[in-house]
């Protein structure tokens, strides 16, 4: 926060917090003000105040949280368009072209909801709904339909209005049959932010919005990891079962040297030979698709090899009519 205040004092422009990347003041969620303010709003009051302990606050800001709210409000007042969209950077103030999570209104939906500016977030959501079907971008979360649809889903999570859920589902229905085609526009077709992995995450949230992870599940400023789940097993190797009794019952694995009668019976049945006449083993010639003959059967397994062709059959004798001599013709 001290870095943002220093940049804002030097550059001016009406933003209480200002951040630069590649000598530009980006405003979107991926590279700029919206993403940073959303992260700051997620911090608890004690952590946020501690981060701003050496920061000189503006006169109209009572604490660090007011500073975050004032920054997002200043972006809307100074750079926001009448359409509800936001330009990608402060240097491109009049540009109203990109409507995606990394640059534009969809990235500001989550930031505005994090500071409880629901009315402003709804305006961003409507701009996203009418202009967020991106047909020339990858399907991922950063610059694709999965990111714009997740912004609509976050409005449903915050407001409980079923209209936002229906709009997010329409985006999912539009995206589902076009994922493979849209992957052609992505630099990383299988990635989360550009490719099909982001589309899959969006589909999972739309199908079960009560467990949505992309829909900003926490808005009260508490320091909560949005990817944590109460009651789920932590990642890592499973603990080995103890050799003694577990869960009030005897161990499932029998003691060394002992086998149960049921297990022995199963092994006996599985190893038993099926009843019935034994089939004659095929020769190599038959395996190759050749008819079995005496000649070919005699050569199978010989030193000449099983693939030697059988001897040609004898030439049939000429017919009696062909062998009868012709009488000489009269002169």
Residue pairs with C-beta under 8 A, 6 or more apart in sequence:
1 17
1 40
1 51
1 52
1 55
1 64
1 67
2 52
2 54
2 55
3 19
4 17
4 18
4 19
4 36
4 71
5 16
5 17
5 55
5 56
7 17
7 18
7 19
7 20
7 25
8 15
8 16
8 17
8 18
11 18
11 25
13 25
13 78
13 90
14 74
14 77
14 78
15 25
15 33
15 71
15 74
15 75
15 78
15 90
16 58
16 61
16 67
16 70
16 71
16 74
17 33
17 36
17 37
17 67
17 68
17 71
18 25
18 33
18 90
19 25
19 26
19 32
19 33
19 36
21 31
21 32
24 89
24 90
24 91
25 32
25 33
25 89
25 90
25 91
26 32
26 33
26 88
26 89
26 103
27 33
27 34
27 75
27 79
27 86
27 87
27 88
27 89
27 90
27 103
28 34
28 35
28 86
28 88
28 101
28 102
28 103
28 104
28 107
28 108
29 35
29 38
29 101
29 102
29 106
29 107
29 108
29 110
29 111
30 101
30 102
30 103
30 107
30 142
31 102
31 103
32 88
32 89
33 71
33 72
33 75
34 72
34 75
34 86
34 107
34 108
34 110
34 111
35 107
35 111
37 68
37 71
37 72
37 111
37 114
37 115
38 110
38 111
38 114
40 48
40 51
40 64
40 68
41 65
41 68
41 111
41 114
41 115
41 221
42 114
42 218
42 221
42 222
42 223
42 224
43 51
43 221
43 223
44 221
44 222
44 223
45 63
45 65
45 221
47 223
48 63
48 64
48 65
48 68
48 221
49 63
49 64
51 64
52 63
52 64
52 67
55 64
55 67
57 63
57 64
57 66
57 67
58 67
58 70
60 66
60 70
61 67
61 70
65 115
65 221
68 115
69 115
69 117
72 108
72 111
72 112
72 115
72 117
72 120
73 117
73 120
75 86
75 108
76 86
76 120
79 86
79 87
79 90
79 93
80 86
81 87
81 96
83 96
83 127
83 131
84 105
84 123
84 124
84 126
84 127
85 96
85 98
85 99
85 104
85 105
85 124
85 127
85 131
86 104
86 105
86 108
86 124
87 93
87 94
87 95
87 96
88 95
88 98
88 103
88 104
98 104
99 105
99 106
99 127
99 128
99 131
99 132
99 134
99 148
100 106
100 107
100 132
100 134
100 137
100 142
100 143
100 144
100 147
100 148
101 107
101 141
101 142
101 143
101 147
101 148
101 150
101 151
102 142
102 143
102 147
103 143
104 128
105 124
105 125
105 127
105 128
105 151
106 124
106 128
106 132
106 147
106 148
106 150
106 151
107 147
107 151
108 120
108 121
108 124
109 121
109 124
109 125
109 128
109 151
109 152
109 154
109 155
110 151
110 154
110 216
112 118
112 120
112 121
112 124
113 121
113 154
113 155
113 158
113 216
113 219
114 216
114 219
114 221
116 219
118 158
118 159
121 155
121 158
122 155
122 159
124 151
125 151
125 152
125 155
125 164
125 167
128 148
128 151
128 152
129 152
129 167
132 145
132 148
132 149
132 151
132 152
132 171
133 145
133 148
133 171
133 174
134 143
134 144
134 145
134 148
135 178
135 182
136 185
137 143
137 144
137 145
137 182
137 185
137 186
138 144
138 182
138 183
138 185
138 186
138 187
138 189
138 194
138 195
139 145
139 146
139 175
139 178
139 179
139 182
139 183
139 186
139 195
139 196
139 198
139 199
140 146
140 147
140 186
140 191
140 192
140 193
140 194
140 195
140 196
140 197
140 198
140 199
141 147
141 150
141 192
141 193
141 198
141 201
141 202
141 214
142 193
142 194
142 198
143 193
143 194
144 182
144 186
144 194
144 198
144 199
145 171
145 174
145 175
145 182
145 199
145 202
146 175
146 198
146 199
146 201
146 202
147 198
147 202
148 171
149 168
149 171
149 172
149 175
149 202
149 206
150 168
150 202
150 205
150 214
150 215
152 164
152 167
152 168
152 171
153 164
153 165
153 168
153 202
153 205
153 206
153 209
153 212
153 214
153 215
154 212
154 214
154 215
154 216
155 161
155 164
156 162
156 164
156 165
156 168
156 209
156 215
157 209
157 212
157 215
157 216
157 217
158 216
158 219
165 209
168 206
168 209
169 206
172 202
172 203
172 206
175 182
175 199
175 202
176 203
179 196
179 199
183 189
183 190
183 195
183 196
186 194
186 195
187 194
188 194
188 195
189 195
189 196
190 196
190 197
191 197
191 198
192 198
192 201
201 213
201 214
202 214
205 211
205 212
205 213
205 214
205 215
209 215
213 226
213 227
216 226
217 224
217 226
218 224
218 226
241 251
242 251
243 251
244 251
245 251
254 260
254 263
283 292
283 296
283 297
283 300
283 306
284 300
284 301
284 306
284 307
285 291
285 292
285 296
285 297
285 300
285 306
286 292
288 307
290 296
290 310
293 310
295 310
295 311
296 310
299 305
299 306
299 308
299 310
300 306
302 308
